């Protein structure tokens, strides 16, 4: 049975005053930021290529739904895929 590391063994960083995160959490935040930016860029470019007048709303608004949770953002992406005009 493995023993979890003590608090003295985990490297932490203070990213903002009063906000301390562990090294592994920084990788997770970075991965989520990359996902957020990639989804937003893809939605914007896809909607723009299909001639949508709502391209910037899809590209900017959908990644903002990650505040409600990653599952909500993915649900909005599925809704976009169902509602977009076919080529």
N, C-alpha and C positions, 0 to 999 in steps of 0.2 A: 504494500500500500504506500503510495507516494505521500509525502508530507508537503503541504503547501508552503511557499516561501513566507518568511516573516516580513513584517512591514519594513524592516531594516534592509532586506535583500532586494526589494523591488525599487527600480529606479523611477523616480518621479520628476516631473517638470512643472514649473509654475508658468502656464502660458498667459495668464492674465492675473492681475492682483487678486488673490483669494481663490484662484481656480487651479487646482493641482491635479494632474493626470499622470497615469502610469505610461510607460513607453509603449506598451501594447495598445493602449487606448489611442495614442497618437496615430498609429498605423491605421486603426479603424476609422478615425476621423478623416485621415487623408484619403482612404479608399472611398468613403462616402462622399467626400468633396469631388473626387474624380468622377464617380457615378453621377452625381448631381449635375456637374458641368457637361458631361457627355450626353446625358439624356436631354438636357435643355437644348444643347446645340443640335442634336439629331432631330428633335421635334421641330425646331425652328426651320432648319434647312429642308426637312421633308414637307412641312406645310407650305413653305415659300415656293418650293419646286412644283407643288400641286396647285399653286395660284390662290391659296387661302388668304383672305383678308385678315384672318385672325392668327397669322403665323407668329407674331411676337407674343401674343397672349398665350399660345400653346407653349412656346419655347421658354418664356419667362415664368409663367404661372404654374406650370406642371411641376418643375423642380421645387417651387415654394411649398407644395403640398407635403414635402418630406417633413415639414414641421409637425404635421399630424401623424406621421409615421411612414416608414419606408413602404409598407403594404398599401397605404393610400396612394402614394405616388405611383406605384406599379399598377394599381387599379385605374388611375387616370390615364396612364399610358395605354392600357388595354381599351379603355373607352375611346381614346383618340384613334387607335387602330381600327375600331369598329365604325367610327363616324367619318373618317376621312374619305375624300373622293377617290375613287379608283382611277388609275391612269388609263 
